[in-house]
């Protein structure tokens, strides 16, 4: 499905700076790199906002906000990245002194991933932790089959009458079980933030970083 291809790309873009070795070993990342990442994330969130205005997503017969799909994929992708990195790190044998010096530590990688989530997507962080605790390994969508309806489709009117309206969390697999406004312990700065997510797709702002807002209940 083309939607998932787009979402996979967007999720990776959000976490991409953690996979870039130019941000490790005390290096100062190029300003152009940070601007490019901020602009790409802003574009991604703007497209998500446009999608939300034009389409309805249905999971298990429930009309669910597209933000649920994005946040669930982000938390699971981040956890799977950790599990994979830990497996690679533990499976590698002895290294020479030069290899050890130029090797990105697992601790540094963890800090980069978690810094992004805690600073920009704090509502996803508790779900990421739960996925990590159970050793989540899937990078692809693990939820039920997804249906998409145009808001101009007569079917959309039927859905609005037969369901509770557009909900933020899927009852059978909730990801926002923690207070999203809770104060998490913020890790030491390891990566310059590309902008906090204030309103999912309120605007497209390539210079100001990410501005986003979770879609409200219809």
N, C-alpha and C positions, 0 to 999 in steps of 0.2 A: 504494500500500500504506500502510495507516494507520501501520505501524511507522516507515516512512521520514518521514512527516509529523511524527511525534513526535520523531524523531531530528534532523530539520532544525531544529525549534524549539529543542531542547536545545542543539545546537551554536551556534545564534545567541545564545541566552541566555548561554552561556559567554563568548562574545566581545563581548557587547552593550555593555559599558562602554567599549570602544574606539571605539564608534560614537556615543557620547553627548558632545556638545560641552560639557556641564557639567563635564567632567573635563579640559578643555584651558585654555590661557592662564593657568595658575597658579591656577585656581579650586580651592577646597576643596569636594569633592563632598559633597552632603547625606548625613548619616548614614543617613537613611531609604532613600536610593537604594542604598547599599552593602548595607544589611540586606536589602532586597528582592531584590537580585541574589544574595546568598548563600543566601537561602531558596529561591529559584527553582532554583538549581543543585543544592542539596541535595535538593530534591524530584525533580529530573530523575534524579540518581544513585540515589535510592532506588527509583524506578520501574524503572530499568535492572537493579538488583539483584533486584527481584521478578521481572522478566522472565527473568533468568538462572536463577532457581530453578524456574521453571515451563515454560520452553521451551528447545529446542535449535535452534541456527541451523546450517544446512548450506550450504556454498559449495563448488562443484566436487567434490561428494561427500565433503567433509571436514566434520566437526563442529567448528565454530570458535566461540570465545568471543565473545559479543556485544560485549565490550570492544574487540575488533579492529575491528568495524564502526564503533563510535563514534569510536575514535581515528583511524581512517583518514579518516572524514568530517570530523573536526575539523581534521586537518592539511591536507586538500585545500581545505576551505572557507576556512581562514585564508590559504592561499597564493593562492587565487582572489581573495580580497578585496584582497590586495596588488597583484596584477596589474591588477585593475579600477581601483583607486585610482590607480595609477601612470599608467594609460592616460588617465584623466580629467584628472589633474594635468598631464600633458604636452600634452594637446590644448587646454587652455585658453589663451586669448590673454593680452594685457596686462591688468593690473588697475590700478585706481586705488589711491592710497595707503590709503584707507579699506578697500577690499576686501582688500588685502594684509595689513593689520593684523588683520583679522577672519578671515583664512583659516587653517584648520588646516594646518600643514605636513605634507608627506609623511613627514618624519623623525619627527615627533611621533606620527603614526598608526602607523608601523612600530614604534616603541618600545612603544606601548600593546599592540598585538597580540602582539608577541614577549615582552613582560613577563608577560602572562597565561599564555602557553604555557610559558615557562621556569620560572615560579614554581609553577604549579598542575598542568601537564601536561608535565613535562620529558621523559617517554618519547616524546611525540609530536613534540617539537621537531626532532629530526634528520630525520624524514620530511617535516615542513613545509618545512624548508630544501631538501630534494631536490625537492619539488614546486615550490617557488618558483624554483629554478635552471632548471627546464625550462619555466617559464612556464605552470603549470597554471591553466586558466581555468574549470573545471567546478565549480559549486556543488552539483550533485546527485551521487548515488552513481555511481561509475564502475566498481564491481566487478561480478562475475558475478551472475547471478540468484540470489536468496537464497530458501532454503526454511526454513520454520519448522515444527517438530514439538513437540507437547506432550510433556512428560516422562512423562506418564501414558499416552501413545499406545504401543501395542505396537511401532510402527515405531521408537520411540526405543531399545528394547532391541536391535533388529536393528542400528541404527546403532552402538551401543556395541560390538557384537561385530565389525563389519566395518570399523571405522576404528580409529585410534590413540587414540580417546577425544577429548575436547574439547581442542583446541589453541589456543594464544594467537596464533599468526602463520600466515597462509596461505602455504604453501610456494611457490605460483606468484607471489605478490605480497607479499613480506615488508615490513613497515613498521618492525619493531624490529631493524634491522640494526646499530644502535649499542648500546653498553652503556647501559642506561637509568639506571645509577647514576653515569655520567660527570659530572664537574663542568663544566657549560657556563659560559661567561662571562655573568654576569647583567647585564642592562642596568640603567642607572640607574632608580631608582623613578620611575615616571610614573603609576602607578595603584595605589591601595590594594588589596592582594590581598583576595579574598573568602574566603580560607582555602585552605590547601594540601590537595591530594588525598592523604590517607593511606590510605584504604581505600574502594574503590569500593562505596558504599552499605552501609557498616557500620552506619550509623545516619542518622536524619533529625534534623538539628540546625540549625534556622533561625537561631539566634543565633550559634552557633559557626562557621558557614561550612561549607565543603564538606569532607566526609569521604568518601573513596571508596577502593575496592580493586579492582585488576584481578582478574577472575575467575580462579581457579586451575584448573589442569588437573584434570579429573575423574579 
